[in-house]
Amino acid sequence: MSVSPPSASASVTPASARSTAPTAAELLDFVRRSAADPDLIASLPLDPEGRTWVRLEGPGGSEAWLIGWPPGTGTGWHDHAESVGAFLTAAGTLKENSLAVRLPTDGWKTLELSEDVDRERELKAGEGRAFGRNHVHEVLNESTTEHAISVHAYYPPLPRIRRYSRTGEVLRLESVERPEDWQ
């Protein structure tokens, strides 16, 4: 479910008029400031069954989102292709599973992963992280009772998202989504 109330699309921080792209650290600073805005967080309508999201104006032309996570929801394994990004939990707790390995960007369908590539982070309210290009991860709200809310930012704006399935040590490319698929 996508809901975009008029007030939530207002700029949290005006996009700067600069000639350089925002860094992952600058995106993390943006999501941290945005998550600390109680009016912005309260503006997100929450659905008990599906994620909700509102697009925000990110810094320097970045793409940013405020996302609500009902109990038990997640993204599945994916990456953000050539974009760097950051996200921060504004309310509740999110878990991030990620791979500490650089994958080939194109030309493969199935990879066997080594045993030592898995990373797990628990991100409570106020905690977040930045990441580089081709970062493969999944984000989950494992709570059985509480919604979580997070703020995400990506630069350049997402050119595509690659979705994966995972069985044990085998990672399989399932699909590639482009912006027109989710707008």
Secondary structure as the mmCIF struct_conf table of DSSP 4:
data_model
#
loop_
_struct_conf.conf_type_id
_struct_conf.id
_struct_conf.beg_label_comp_id
_struct_conf.beg_label_asym_id
_struct_conf.beg_label_seq_id
_struct_conf.end_label_comp_id
_struct_conf.end_label_asym_id
_struct_conf.end_label_seq_id
HELX_RH_3T_P HELX_RH_3T_P1 PRO A 6 SER A 9
BEND BEND1 ALA A 10 ALA A 10
BEND BEND2 VAL A 12 THR A 13
HELX_LH_PP_P HELX_LH_PP_P1 PRO A 14 SER A 16
BEND BEND3 SER A 19 THR A 20
HELX_LH_PP_P HELX_LH_PP_P2 ALA A 21 THR A 23
HELX_RH_AL_P HELX_RH_AL_P1 ALA A 24 ALA A 35
TURN_TY1_P TURN_TY1_P1 ALA A 36 ALA A 36
HELX_RH_AL_P HELX_RH_AL_P2 PRO A 38 ALA A 42
TURN_TY1_P TURN_TY1_P2 SER A 43 SER A 43
BEND BEND4 LEU A 44 LEU A 44
BEND BEND5 PRO A 48 GLY A 50
STRN STRN1 THR A 52 GLU A 57
HELX_RH_3T_P HELX_RH_3T_P2 PRO A 59 GLY A 61
STRN STRN2 GLU A 63 TRP A 69
TURN_TY1_P TURN_TY1_P3 PRO A 71 GLY A 72
STRN STRN3 GLY A 74 GLY A 74
STRN STRN4 TRP A 77 ASP A 79
TURN_TY1_P TURN_TY1_P4 ALA A 81 GLU A 82
STRN STRN5 VAL A 84 ALA A 91
BEND BEND6 GLY A 92 GLY A 92
STRN STRN6 THR A 93 LEU A 99
BEND BEND7 VAL A 101 VAL A 101
HELX_LH_PP_P HELX_LH_PP_P3 ARG A 102 PRO A 104
BEND BEND8 THR A 105 GLY A 107
BEND BEND9 LYS A 109 LYS A 109
STRN STRN7 THR A 110 GLU A 112
HELX_LH_PP_P HELX_LH_PP_P4 LEU A 113 SER A 114
TURN_TY1_P TURN_TY1_P5 GLU A 115 ASP A 116
STRN STRN8 ASP A 118 LYS A 124
TURN_TY1_P TURN_TY1_P6 ALA A 125 GLY A 126
STRN STRN9 GLY A 128 PHE A 131
TURN_TY1_P TURN_TY1_P7 ARG A 133 ASN A 134
STRN STRN10 HIS A 137 LEU A 140
BEND BEND10 THR A 144 THR A 145
STRN STRN11 ALA A 148 TYR A 155
BEND BEND11 PRO A 156 PRO A 156
BEND BEND12 PRO A 159 PRO A 159
STRN STRN12 ILE A 161 THR A 167
TURN_TY1_P TURN_TY1_P8 GLY A 168 GLU A 169
STRN STRN13 VAL A 170 GLU A 177
HELX_RH_AL_P HELX_RH_AL_P3 PRO A 179 TRP A 182
#
